[in-house]
Amino acid sequence: MDATKYIYVLIMFIVFGLATCNAQFFKYATFYTSMSINTSMIEDEDFIAINKGYEETTQINEYDYNFTIGIRKIARFDFEQKVKTWYYGNEQSYSDNTTIGNSIGWEYLLNYSFIRNRSEKFTNQDFWIRYLGNNGVTKIQVKNDEARDLEFTSFDTRYRIQKGRWDFTFGVVGRSHRVYGYNPIEDTWEAGEQSFFDLAEDFGYSSQFVNGRFHWFKNGELLATSNDEFFKHYFGSAIAQYNQNEINALGSVYELSGVLGISYYKYSNDFWLLSWVNVMPYHYGLNDFSYDYEQLPIDLDLGLVTGWKITKSLGIFIEGTYLRYWEKPIYECKLGFNYLIF
């Protein structure tokens, strides 16, 4: 995601804040920053055969870290409690996911994290701002979850109907995202028409036959001393990098989607239930590479949070979320019980 989008987000945030013409927009908001460092996972030993011997190739991971900065103003549901003294930036509120929050008015989250995990570096950004009214809800979001390869910008506006504990919403969502569902290598190489050796040369690799075995080079540097080593450790990465470069060159695509939402919320001291379903059953792509659904063209966002204090000591809970955009599922589920021993 280029820096221009971050500038747009910042401008949007400032404009919305100033447009309220009072301090209520920032009241109860929290600005936070945090840094965490911890020992990374110790990988299993790994070796490769070289010149009738072997060489250890065990990956040694540097320490993991997470640097986060952000500002948030999100009303917690009644069953949620702020159990920590400080905000670390990795908190998850169910108001982040639901269309209908627990407070009328403005809510927002601007969260930016630099992460290294098992030597893999990536950034996570989640910027959103929402206005919830009695008859409508509008949410603008910029999200980039590199760890799960999900990146998009969306503008979601809906009409709202309230029926007791039920909320019904319908409207339209405009989304921008990088190209998904396209494999550029398929347009470059057709199996049987071109050999793996030819394709490797197209990617900039070269080979020499030395002592009865192929040695593989790139930019004059020896990479592998056998075909098996090269095609196992380097060839696949070359294809992946080629696909990534071609997709990045295509830029962003845009689409409009119809959306229907239903949510339900009930709370008491002994039982609570929060559930929501958002369905996007219709999409209109605005670009040549807009996503082409192979199965049912339905994007889903749903969740269930329930807890029941059966006795003074015993309680059970179930919490789950499921998001599927462009046939990329992201889900999380928790369940269990607590028993308090007096």
Residue, then its C-alpha position, 0 to 999 in steps of 0.5 A: m500500500d503506497a504512502t498516498k493512502y496513509i495521507y488520505v487516511l490522516i486527512m480524513f481523520i483530521v477533517f472528521g475531527l474538525a467537522t464536529c467543531n467540539a471536543q466530543f470527537f476525541k473525548y475518551a480516545t486513547f493514544y498509545t504506543s508499545m514495543s515488545i521483544n521476545t525470543s523467537m521459535i527454535e527451528d528443527e535442525d536441517f541439513i543438505a548434502i554437499n560434495k559427498g558430505y553435508e552442511e547444516t542449513t538450520q534457520i537461526n531466527e533473530y528475536d521477534y519484535n512488535f512496535t505498535i502506535g495508534i489511537r482508538k475510541i471504541a465503546r466496549f460491549d457490556f460483557e467486555q472488560k478492560v482487564k489491563t492497565w495499559y493499551y498495547g495495540n494488540e487488543q481485539s474488541y468485537s466492536d472492531n468487527t461488528t457493523i453495529g457498535n455499542s454506542i451512537g456517534w463516532e468511533y475509530l481505530l488507527n493502528y500501525s504495527f511493525i512486526r518480525n516473527r520467525s525472521e519474517k518482517f511485515t507490517n499490519q495496518d488497520f485504520w477505520i472510522r465509523y459513524l453510527g446513527n439511529n437510522g444509518v451507519t457508515k464506515i471507512q476502513v483501510k486494512n493491510d494484514e500482511a501476515r494473512d495476505l489481506e489488503f483492502t480499502s472500503f467505504d460501507t454505507r447502510y440504512r439501519i432498521q432497529k427491532g428490539r434487540w435486532d438490527f437490520t442494515f442494507g446498503v452498498v460497499g465500495r472496495s479497492h484492493r490488489v489483484y487476487g485470484y490471478n496467477p501471472i505465471e500461467d500466462t508466461w509458461e505453459a507446461g509441456e511447451q517450455s522446460f524448467f531449464d528455459l524458465a529458470e534462464d528467463f528468471g535470470y539463473s544460469s547453469q553449468f555442467v561440472n563433474g557430472r552435475f549441474h551447478w546453478f548461478k545467479n549474477g555469478e554467485l553459486l547457488a546450488t550444486s545439483n538440480d535437486e537442490f536448485f529446484k527444491h530451494y530456489f526455483g519455487s521462490a523465483i516463480a513466487q517472486y515473479n507472480q508478486n512483481e507482476i501483480n504489484a505492477l497491475g496496481s489496485v482494482y475496484e468493485l461495488s458490492g451490495v451488502l445485507g446485515i443482521s445483528y443481535y445483542k442481549y446482555s444480562n449478568d448471567f448470560w450474553l449473546l452477540s451475533w452478526v452476519n454480513v453478506m455481500p451477494y452481488h459484486y460489480g467489478l470496475n476493472d479487467f482484473s477485478y476478482d472473478y469468483e470461481q464458486l458462489p460470489i458471496d463474501l461473508d463476515l459473521g461472528l458469535v460471542t456468547g457466555w453463560k454463568i451456569t452457577k456462581s462458580l461455573g461459566i462457559f463461553i464460545e467466541g468466534t469470527y469468520l471473514r471471507y473476502w475474495e474466497k480468502p477465509i480468515y477465522e478464529c474460534k475460542l471455547g471453554f469453561n471457567y470454574l472459580i474455586f472458593 
